[in-house]
Amino acid sequence: MAIEVIKPGLATTVQDAGRVGYYNVGIPLSGALDQYSFRAANLLVGNDENAAVLECSLLGPELRFLDDAIIAVTGSTMTPKLDGTLAATGEAIAVRAGAVVSFDFMRAGARAYIAVAGGIDVPVVLGSRSTYGLGAFGGFLGRKFAAGDVLKTGPAPAGARAGRRLPAELAMPLPKEVELRVMPGLYYHRLTEASAARFFEDTWTVAPEADRIGYRYRNGRPLEFCPRQQPFGAGSDPSNIVDAGYPYGSIQVPGGVEPIILHRDAVSGGGYAMIGTVISADMDRIAQMQPNYKARFVKVDLDTALAARADRQQRLDQLRAALR
Amino acid sequence: MTIGTARYTPGGDEHIFVELSEEMSLEAFFKGMAITTALAQQKVPGVTEICPANASYQVRFDPDVIHPDAMLAILKRVEAEAGNAELDLDTRIVEIPVLFDDPWTNETQLRFRERHQDPTSTDLQYAARINGYANVTDFIAAYSGSPWFVSMVGFVAGLPFMFQMVERARQIEVPKYLRPRTDTPKLTIGHGGCFNAIYSVRGAGGYQMFGITPAPIFDPAQGLPYLKHFMAFFRPGDIVKFKSIDRAAYDAALDQVAAGSFDLRIRPVKFSLKQFLADPAAYNRSLLEVLHGN
């Protein structure tokens, strides 16, 4: 079972649930940025929900299927075309051997997931098939696709069939204005009180520098750090700290100018003060933000974060039940 | 010198971040090593990442398995217990060959000179001058004379941050570039603030560039003997001694790397913080005897 890459798209990589346990040596989680849509794609084609899929960013690939296959496309609105004929997103569709699958432009959201029944068969590295670009390993030869690449897929599972459909109410919402819930903490106390308040008042715009490592936001008012005698080893700028580990979802503001939220290919540490962390339930939302989408940061406490996490789990359970 | 009680703060619902000290010190680093080592041994269900850093550490966990309040209580208990422990560390000492003042980092410096504090000097000349050294030769002698602790591994895969094992008055400090470069050669020996870093992969960077090592320190293909165990060589707690080499030795080492026969001098060693603090210079000499013994 094989797929030939005719056009690679902007940044198409193999991703799965991620690589846990190596952040202490700078190897991040990786894995699908929108874990909800990734699982939905796998469940649609009858795969284990953690099977490896293709993650496409902004511009989809063009693929020739060398064998019959069942595929499903979820996440952003990126309609597949079979030999030029439009097909459905959020639905398991049959692809005949020799067919070319291309994609319409991405109308809403930023990342689409293409699951193939049987999963993408690349070597497991440190417990995951996910691509880690900075380290150049995992996925397909440790990189995004190039024209001419040939991907192998595993044997289709018994439950693979065309026609299984994602109920509309269980699709990933793709708003152009997104609320991201943030737990203040880490070095939040280094911000002046007025500046901390403004962070939550302003509307921020996704900058062009938004990728799997981190999302940069602009157009809010600059943040001010409390002046201090910088501690030994911290560096001279008031936004500097003694280099420390960065949590996933943590927000750093180099020089106080543009907040950066680290995502699943995060740099694991550095010397910029982090002012809070996006809650785990909202990380998938970031994955679906295109440049120029807008974000409001909403201050929440731990109880709210845990309740949101439970809601997300419940929604995943509904998804599993609906696509059984 | 003593450090106060740790500061515990959430990193969302999946992390707890623990700042042991606002400023860098060997005591803070050692306390972090003691706590994270003890925590790893406890194999707490739900804990997925334990990441020691220079003067802090963070833990990532699954809050569906262990409630953040329970996680916090465990971390505070481990801190209390580790505070009474002897700060000894079973580790290893490694010799890293370095070609200082090399053509590749010098070429890169020239491409980004307008981002530097002193465009008329090289990074080495600038660092030597602002740290009070008469010339670059003396600076390199100090840099490669006393050993360094790997106090954090990260930023990108396998990149070590190191802290020199000397009194604070002798610590080498330099600012980062005014604006980060978009390029740094792979295996550059860099320095920013009081930290050394070896760039494990090519990429952006803001540290001053002093030289380059022929020794790969991160390789997913794991071709060299010392990378067989794991693709990233360095671990927090490693002790490193830099050895200044010339161009001929650098080229010879690169040939060995290509042939797969290059290896590093690595010796096991037990480090005692108490003995070190009593007489750093004498203790460092004893460490180097271990490194060069057989």
Boltz contact constraints between the chains, C-beta under 6 A:
constraints:
  - contact:
      token1: [A, 20]
      token2: [B, 48]
      max_distance: 6.0
  - contact:
      token1: [A, 23]
      token2: [B, 49]
      max_distance: 6.0
  - contact:
      token1: [A, 23]
      token2: [B, 51]
      max_distance: 6.0
  - contact:
      token1: [A, 24]
      token2: [B, 51]
      max_distance: 6.0
  - contact:
      token1: [A, 25]
      token2: [B, 153]
      max_distance: 6.0
  - contact:
      token1: [A, 25]
      token2: [B, 158]
      max_distance: 6.0
  - contact:
      token1: [A, 25]
      token2: [B, 232]
      max_distance: 6.0
  - contact:
      token1: [A, 26]
      token2: [B, 153]
      max_distance: 6.0
  - contact:
      token1: [A, 26]
      token2: [B, 154]
      max_distance: 6.0
  - contact:
      token1: [A, 26]
      token2: [B, 156]
      max_distance: 6.0
  - contact:
      token1: [A, 26]
      token2: [B, 157]
      max_distance: 6.0
  - contact:
      token1: [A, 26]
      token2: [B, 158]
      max_distance: 6.0
  - contact:
      token1: [A, 26]
      token2: [B, 159]
      max_distance: 6.0
  - contact:
      token1: [A, 27]
      token2: [B, 157]
      max_distance: 6.0
  - contact:
      token1: [A, 134]
      token2: [B, 156]
      max_distance: 6.0
  - contact:
      token1: [A, 135]
      token2: [B, 157]
      max_distance: 6.0
  - contact:
      token1: [A, 137]
      token2: [B, 220]
      max_distance: 6.0
  - contact:
      token1: [A, 183]
      token2: [B, 10]
      max_distance: 6.0
  - contact:
      token1: [A, 183]
      token2: [B, 12]
      max_distance: 6.0
  - contact:
      token1: [A, 185]
      token2: [B, 9]
      max_distance: 6.0
  - contact:
      token1: [A, 185]
      token2: [B, 10]
      max_distance: 6.0
  - contact:
      token1: [A, 186]
      token2: [B, 9]
      max_distance: 6.0
  - contact:
      token1: [A, 186]
      token2: [B, 17]
      max_distance: 6.0
  - contact:
      token1: [A, 231]
      token2: [B, 22]
      max_distance: 6.0
  - contact:
      token1: [A, 231]
      token2: [B, 23]
      max_distance: 6.0
  - contact:
      token1: [A, 232]
      token2: [B, 23]
      max_distance: 6.0
  - contact:
      token1: [A, 232]
      token2: [B, 24]
      max_distance: 6.0
  - contact:
      token1: [A, 233]
      token2: [B, 23]
      max_distance: 6.0
  - contact:
      token1: [A, 233]
      token2: [B, 24]
      max_distance: 6.0
  - contact:
      token1: [A, 233]
      token2: [B, 193]
      max_distance: 6.0
  - contact:
      token1: [A, 233]
      token2: [B, 194]
      max_distance: 6.0
  - contact:
      token1: [A, 235]
      token2: [B, 193]
      max_distance: 6.0
  - contact:
      token1: [A, 236]
      token2: [B, 175]
      max_distance: 6.0
  - contact:
      token1: [A, 242]
      token2: [B, 24]
      max_distance: 6.0
  - contact:
      token1: [A, 242]
      token2: [B, 54]
      max_distance: 6.0
  - contact:
      token1: [A, 242]
      token2: [B, 55]
      max_distance: 6.0
  - contact:
      token1: [A, 243]
      token2: [B, 54]
      max_distance: 6.0
  - contact:
      token1: [A, 243]
      token2: [B, 161]
      max_distance: 6.0
  - contact:
      token1: [A, 244]
      token2: [B, 53]
      max_distance: 6.0
  - contact:
      token1: [A, 244]
      token2: [B, 56]
      max_distance: 6.0
  - contact:
      token1: [A, 245]
      token2: [B, 51]
      max_distance: 6.0
  - contact:
      token1: [A, 245]
      token2: [B, 53]
      max_distance: 6.0
  - contact:
      token1: [A, 245]
      token2: [B, 58]
      max_distance: 6.0
  - contact:
      token1: [A, 247]
      token2: [B, 11]
      max_distance: 6.0
  - contact:
      token1: [A, 247]
      token2: [B, 15]
      max_distance: 6.0
  - contact:
      token1: [A, 249]
      token2: [B, 12]
      max_distance: 6.0
  - contact:
      token1: [A, 250]
      token2: [B, 11]
      max_distance: 6.0
  - contact:
      token1: [A, 267]
      token2: [B, 155]
      max_distance: 6.0
  - contact:
      token1: [A, 268]
      token2: [B, 154]
      max_distance: 6.0
  - contact:
      token1: [A, 269]
      token2: [B, 53]
      max_distance: 6.0
  - contact:
      token1: [A, 269]
      token2: [B, 154]
      max_distance: 6.0
  - contact:
      token1: [A, 269]
      token2: [B, 155]
      max_distance: 6.0
  - contact:
      token1: [A, 270]
      token2: [B, 155]
      max_distance: 6.0
  - contact:
      token1: [A, 277]
      token2: [B, 11]
      max_distance: 6.0
  - contact:
      token1: [A, 277]
      token2: [B, 12]
      max_distance: 6.0
  - contact:
      token1: [A, 279]
      token2: [B, 12]
      max_distance: 6.0
  - contact:
      token1: [A, 279]
      token2: [B, 13]
      max_distance: 6.0
  - contact:
      token1: [A, 280]
      token2: [B, 13]
      max_distance: 6.0
  - contact:
      token1: [A, 280]
      token2: [B, 14]
      max_distance: 6.0
  - contact:
      token1: [A, 302]
      token2: [B, 68]
      max_distance: 6.0
  - contact:
      token1: [A, 305]
      token2: [B, 13]
      max_distance: 6.0
  - contact:
      token1: [A, 306]
      token2: [B, 13]
      max_distance: 6.0
  - contact:
      token1: [A, 309]
      token2: [B, 13]
      max_distance: 6.0
